[in-house]
């Protein structure tokens, strides 16, 4: 018999490429640059746009705020003395309110004497209540008449002033609360009025 020889081994061929990484090394490299992490450019942009929501130094910010308010109060106080419109409080600014102040300050009114007169009459009533009740009755009547006189005088002053305001600035230019603003100044002593009077008695307002 003839001896048989084994068949020659078939050649080994490489598997077809599938597009996937062949080694663990390449897989690790691909994972590092995937979508799971932001790119360096994105990190830079986020760092540039990040701002602190609160001051880093609260004490320094508080000191700066107190200093700013102190300067503002000083400016307002000096403006109250000089009448400088730039630094007056908001409630006192504007040509309308300045005209109201000047018109009231230029005229002598009963209202500016109300507090001292009423104080004196009330003290006198208290001291004489036990010894001279008749005098107390007279003083009470005088006080009531004086109160009535101050109210009537204030009404007359305001009605005349309002006509001047409408003629000069127009009705639509008169802000709300102007009546109370004027009445409050009418019933203050001239030396205690703030802002300080900028006109003399009898002087026409500008």
C-alpha positions in Angstrom: 0.0 0.0 0.0 1.1 3.5 -0.7 1.5 5.7 2.4 -0.7 8.7 2.6 0.6 12.2 3.6 -1.5 14.7 5.5 -2.9 17.5 3.4 -1.1 20.8 3.4 -2.4 23.3 5.9 -4.6 26.0 4.5 -3.1 29.5 4.6 -4.3 31.7 7.6 -6.1 34.9 6.5 -6.7 38.1 8.6 -10.3 38.7 9.6 -12.1 41.5 7.8 -11.8 45.0 9.2 -15.0 46.0 11.1 -14.1 49.7 12.0 -13.8 48.9 15.7 -10.5 49.4 17.6 -8.4 46.3 17.6 -6.5 46.8 20.8 -7.3 48.1 24.3 -4.8 50.9 23.8 -6.7 52.5 21.0 -10.0 52.2 22.9 -8.7 54.1 25.8 -7.6 56.9 23.5 -11.0 57.1 21.8 -12.8 57.3 25.2 -10.8 60.3 26.3 -12.0 62.5 23.6 -15.6 61.4 23.4 -18.8 63.4 24.1 -18.8 62.6 27.8 -16.3 65.4 28.6 -16.1 69.1 27.6 -13.4 70.0 25.2 -10.7 72.3 26.4 -12.2 75.3 24.5 -15.5 74.9 26.3 -13.7 74.9 29.6 -11.9 78.1 28.8 -15.2 79.8 27.8 -16.9 78.7 31.0 -14.1 80.0 33.1 -14.1 83.3 31.3 -17.9 83.8 31.7 -18.1 82.7 35.3 -18.7 85.7 37.7 -19.2 85.6 41.5 -22.8 86.2 42.6 -21.7 87.9 45.8 -18.8 90.1 46.6 -15.7 88.2 47.5 -15.1 90.5 50.5 -18.4 91.3 52.2 -16.7 93.6 54.8 -15.0 95.7 52.1 -18.3 96.0 50.1 -20.1 97.1 53.3 -17.4 99.7 54.0 -17.7 101.0 50.5 -21.5 101.2 50.7 -21.3 103.1 54.0 -18.8 105.5 52.6 -21.0 106.1 49.6 -24.0 106.8 51.7 -22.0 109.2 54.0 -20.9 111.2 50.9 -24.5 111.3 49.7 -25.8 112.5 53.1 -23.1 115.2 53.2 -24.1 116.4 49.7 -27.8 116.5 50.6 -27.1 118.4 53.8 -25.1 121.1 52.0 -27.7 121.3 49.3 -30.4 121.8 52.0 -28.4 124.8 53.3 -27.6 126.3 49.9 -30.6 125.1 47.8 -28.4 123.4 45.2 -30.9 121.5 43.0 -28.3 118.8 42.0 -28.0 117.2 45.4 -31.4 117.8 47.0 -33.5 114.8 48.0 -35.9 113.7 45.3 -39.0 115.1 47.2 -37.5 118.6 47.0 -36.2 118.7 43.4 -37.7 120.4 40.5 -38.8 124.0 39.6 -42.4 123.4 40.8 -41.4 122.6 44.3 -38.8 125.3 44.4 -41.5 127.8 43.3 -43.7 126.5 46.1 -41.0 126.9 48.7 -40.0 130.4 47.6 -43.6 131.6 47.5 -44.3 130.4 51.0 -41.0 131.7 52.4 -41.6 135.2 50.8 -44.9 135.6 52.7 -45.5 135.8 56.5 -48.2 133.4 57.5 -50.0 132.5 60.7 -49.1 128.8 60.3 -45.4 129.4 61.0 -46.4 130.7 64.5 -48.8 127.9 65.3 -46.5 125.6 67.3 -45.0 128.3 69.6 -48.3 130.0 70.2 -50.2 126.8 70.9 -47.4 125.6 73.2 -47.5 128.8 75.3 -51.3 128.8 75.5 -51.4 125.1 76.6 -48.8 125.7 79.3 -50.7 128.8 80.6 -53.9 126.7 80.8 -52.1 124.0 82.8 -50.6 126.5 85.3 -53.9 128.5 85.7 -56.3 125.6 85.8 -56.6 125.4 89.6 -56.4 129.2 90.4 -58.1 131.0 87.5 -60.6 128.8 85.6 -62.1 131.9 83.9 -58.8 132.8 82.4 -58.3 129.2 81.2 -61.7 129.4 79.5 -60.6 132.6 77.7 -57.2 131.1 76.7 -59.0 128.0 75.3 -61.2 130.2 73.2 -58.2 132.1 72.0 -56.5 128.9 71.0 -59.5 127.7 69.0 -59.7 131.0 67.2 -56.0 130.9 66.5 -56.3 127.4 65.0 -59.2 128.5 62.9 -57.2 131.5 61.7 -54.2 129.4 60.7 -56.4 127.0 58.7 -58.1 129.8 56.8 -54.8 131.6 56.2 -53.3 128.4 54.8 -56.2 127.8 52.5 -56.0 131.3 51.1 -52.3 131.0 50.6 -52.5 127.7 48.9 -55.4 128.7 46.6 -53.5 131.8 45.4 -50.3 129.8 45.0 -52.0 127.1 43.0 -53.3 129.6 40.5 -49.8 130.9 40.0 -48.5 127.4 39.6 -51.1 126.5 36.9 -50.4 129.7 35.1 -46.7 129.3 35.1 -46.2 125.5 34.7 -49.5 124.1 33.6 -51.9 121.9 35.6 -50.4 118.7 34.2 -46.9 119.6 35.6 -48.1 119.7 39.2 -47.0 116.5 40.9 -49.1 114.5 43.3 -48.7 115.4 47.0 -47.9 119.0 46.3 -50.7 120.3 48.5 -49.3 118.4 51.6 -45.8 119.5 50.7 -47.0 123.2 50.8 -49.1 122.8 53.9 -46.2 121.1 55.8 -43.9 124.0 55.0 -46.6 126.6 55.9 -46.8 125.3 59.4 -43.1 125.2 60.1 -41.1 127.9 61.7 -39.1 129.8 59.0 -35.8 129.1 60.7 -36.5 125.4 60.9 -37.6 124.9 57.3 -35.6 122.6 55.1 -34.3 123.3 52.5 -33.4 126.6 53.9 -35.4 129.7 52.6 -33.6 131.2 49.6 -35.7 134.4 49.4 -36.3 137.3 51.8 -39.7 138.4 53.1 -41.6 140.1 50.3 -39.2 139.0 47.6 -40.9 137.6 44.5 -40.0 134.0 43.7 -38.0 133.3 40.6 
